[in-house]
Amino acid sequence: ELQDITNRPLDGITVEPEADNLLIWKCSVKGSPDSPYKNGTFHFKIELPINFPFKAPSVTFLTKIYHPGINEEGHICVPILRDEWKPSVTLSTVLAVIQEKVNNPSPDDPFEPEIAALLKNDKARFLATAKEYTKK
């Protein structure tokens, strides 16, 4: 998996396994220029379970982000990491899904209902708040 990501890196994503533990990866995703997270770099950690790929990895954002799909504890809400996990899913796919989710916030299937409601009902205020968090 790591060799695959190294050989075919995803633009805007960095991956670095911990030196003493290949089951923990330090990663980051850059905000795309057309998202409210432009110029931001968001760090997250992927922890692979011992029985990977039969069990999904856990993903935790270490950088605070104002996003309807990422909660205060840094957990991201994506079906591929929950009930839609299959052993055939690659970590490259997981990283691409995370990047897509970060850069395209949606009020559907939220982890943070209040942020999702703001995105739905007052998009300008949501965008301003997301940009402000990104600057910090």
N, C-alpha and C positions, 0 to 999 in steps of 0.2 A: 504494500500500500504506500509506504513512504517513498520507495523507489519510483513508483508510478507518479506520485505528486512531484517528486524532484525532476523527473524526466519531462513531465508535462505540467508545468506550474500554471496555476490560475492567476490571471492578471488581477492585481489588487489584493491578493491573499498571501500571507507568509505563514510558514509552518516550520516549527523547530522542536523536535522531540527533546525532552529533558535528557541530559547526558547520562544520568544514572537510572533512568526509568523510561523505556520505550513506550510504555502504556500511557504516558502523559505528554501531550503536545501543547506547546505554547504557540498560539496562532494570533493573527491579526487580519482584519478586513478594513480596506479603505472605503470611505464613503464615495459613491460615484458623483461626478460633477452635476448630474441632474437630480440629485436627491437632497433632502434637507441636511444630510450628513456630509456634504461636500467639505473637503479638506480635513475631515476627521479620520483618525485611525483608531479602531476599536479592538482592544485585545480580549481574547477569550482563550479558554483552556478546553481541550478535548481529553477526556479520560476514557480509555478503552477498558472494558471489563476483561477479566481473565478469559472468559468464554467468547470473546469477539471472534468471528462475526455473527455468532448465534444470538448475541444480545447487543442492543444498540449502545453506542458510546454516549457519555453524558457531556453536555456542552454548557459551560458557564462563562458568561461575559464578565470580565474583570474591570472593564471601562464602563462607567455609567453612560447609559444612552436613553434618551427620551423616545420610547418606541412602544406601540401597542402590543407587540408580540414578544417583548423582552421585559421581564419583571424586575423588581427592585433587587432581588437576589442574583440577577444575571442569567436566569434560566430563559431559554428561547422556546417559543411554542411553534414547533413544526411537526406535522404528523409523521414524517419519515423517522423521527427520533422516538416516536411513541408507538402507536398501534399499527403504523404502516411499515415498520422495520422488517427487512428481509435480509438473510445472510448474503444475498447477491448485491446488496447496496455497497458501493465503494466509498471510501473516505473522500475521494475527489468529488463524488456526488453530494455527500454531506456538506462539504465546504462550499460547493456551488449553490446549494439550497440555502445555506446560512447567508451567503453573500446576497442572493436574490431577496431573501426575507428582510435583511437589514436595509437594503437600498430601495425597497418598495413596500413601505409600511401600509398595512391594510387594516381596516377596522373589523374585518371578519376573523373569527376564531381568536379573539384577543386573550392575552395573559393579563393585560391591564385595561379593564373595561372603561375606566374614566378617560384614559388617553385615547382609546378607540372612539369613545363618544365625542371627544373634542375633534378628532380627525374627521369624523362624519359630519358634525354640526358646525364647526368653526375651523375650517382647514387653515385659514390664514394664521390663526392663533396657534394652532398645532405646529405649523411650519416654523413660526417665529420661535416658539419654545424649543423645538428640536434643534434649530440652528444655534440658539443660545447655549444649550447643553453641549453641543458639539464644540463650540469655542472653548468652553471650560475644559 
